[in-house]
Amino acid sequence: MVNRLLKTSYGWLKVMLVLVCFGAVNSFLLTAYGVRLGDSVVDSLVYVLLVFAGGMLLENIFRFYKPQKGNSWLWVGLPLLLGVVIVLAGELALKHLLESEWGYLTFLRESRYVRGVFVLMLFGAYTGFLIVGGQLEDQLEARRRTEMMDKLSKEAEMYHLRQQLQPHFLFNSLNSVSALVKRKPEQAREMILQLSEFLRGTIRKDPMEWVGVREEMKCLQLFLEIEKVRFGHRLEVDFFVEEETEKLMLPSLLIQPLLENAVKHGIYGRTDRVCIKILVNKIGNFLNIMISNPYDPEAVNSNGEGFGLESVKRRMYLLFGRHDLLKVKQSPELFEVNLSIPLTYDQNDNN
């Protein structure tokens, strides 16, 4: 309230302006009741300062101490006690300052109860304002803490997902390197170099960072070069990226788990050439990414519901709070994943 106002730019000036206006109104009313102008100015000055001091005292009391149900009487008792003290202190001060003004002192004595009621109403209203404002501030602070905890929880879970995804891909690649070492050492060496470059790029990326479609496609190309060392001519991937989408943004390394899932469930257990298709286009207010791969309906875990797919579902929910942005469609011998990323999402605010 007043303390917060004082911390703003020109806060003291604003408070002084309010006090001057309050004193001017008080002086005008006293003058209207026949009090000399000089006496009314002194009266206003004394009571404005006392009321301001009382308000600051109330604010500091209820700022650090909030009465509970057992002592809720303080909400009424403190303003009442403080109002009585202010009126008596003001009366004593004015008697000392204007001791020769008998007409004013008579008016002061007769208006004691009116002043008391006015000060009590003023302090009561301000106390209510402090209590309601304090409760609202507590609610806002609790909401901010909850939002911060949710944000930290999401970041921790997304980091955990990333830490799971990297070993998942790494272990598969190392197994392939192991298989190539004796039979094709040159390919094993090539795969190690590409794997090193890929991991160096992914580790440096922030899991909360958004990147352009073009950059994400380059990352996928590097991933596919590693996979092609493993599978050779059997793996073929066709990219269809609309030009207007290349500058659009999406969460970093979001597509790689889906592509890895397509490679795993599309080419494992097959000896013929497999073609995986990746389509990136804009549909309405969404960046749409479609990945399709052939699969064997009779194979074990042929539905492709692996860790990569589940991790992307969870990541999309953490980012957007929606479960409908990743859809899976199955038809005879074809598995298709559609990922929709809202373009209205504030990509500079990753919460």
C-alpha positions, 0 to 999 in steps of 0.5 A: 500500500503506502510502503509500496507506493513510496518505492515507486518512482516519485512515490514520496511526491505522490504521497505528499500530494495526497496529504496536501489534498486531504489537508486542504479539504479539512481546512476548507471544512473547518473554515466553513464552520467558522474557524479562522484560516490560520487555525484551520491550517494548523489543525489540518497539519497536525491531524494529517501528520497524525493520521498518516503516522497512524496509517503507517503504523497499521500498515506495518502491523498488518504487514508482518502480523495477520490476526487469526480466527482466535484473535480476529478482534484485533481487526476492530480493536487496533483501529479503535484504540489507534483512533482514540490515541490519535484524537487525544494526541491531536487535541493535546498538541493543538491545545499547546499550539493554539492555547490563546485561541479560546474560540477555536479550543471550544470548537475543538472540544465540541468536535472531539466525538465527530473527529473520533468517529471520522478517524475511526471510520478512516482507520477501519476502512484502511484496515479492511483494505490492508486485510483484503489486499494482504489476502489477495497478495498472499493468493498471488504469491501462492499462485506464483510459487505454484507456477514456479514449482510447476515450471521447475518440475516440467524442466526437471522432467524434460531434462530427465526425458532427454537424459533417457533419450540420449542413452537409448539412442547411444546404446543402439548405436554402440551395439551397431558399432560393435557389430561392425568393428570386425566385419567393416572396421572403416564403417565402424570408424565412420559411425563413431565419428558421426556419432561423436558429432551428433552427440556433441550437438545434442548435448549443447542444446537446451531442452527448453530451447526452440530452433528453426525447422531448417536447423532441426532438419540438419540434425535429423540428416546427421542422425540418418547418416549414422543410421545409414552406416548401420543399415546401408542401402536398405534405409531410404528417407524422403524429406518433403519440407515446404519452404514456408516452414523453414523459418518456423520454430519448434522445440529442439530435438523433438522429431529425432525420437519419432524418426528413430522409432520409425527406423526401428519399427520399419527396418528391423526384421526386414531384408528389403529396402525400406522408405521412411517419409517425412512431411513438414508443412503448415496447416492453419495455426499449426506446424505439422510434421508427419512421419510414416514408415512400413511395418509388419503387423505380425511382428512383436511390438509392431504398433511402434508404441516405444519409449521414443513415442511416449517421451514425445507425447509427454514432452508435448503435454509438458509444453502445451498442456494438451494430449491431442497434438500427437496422433498415430494412424495405422493402416495395413503395412503402414504406420504414421505419426502426425505431430502438430505444434501450435504456432500461436505458442509464445516461443520466447516464453518456454513455460 
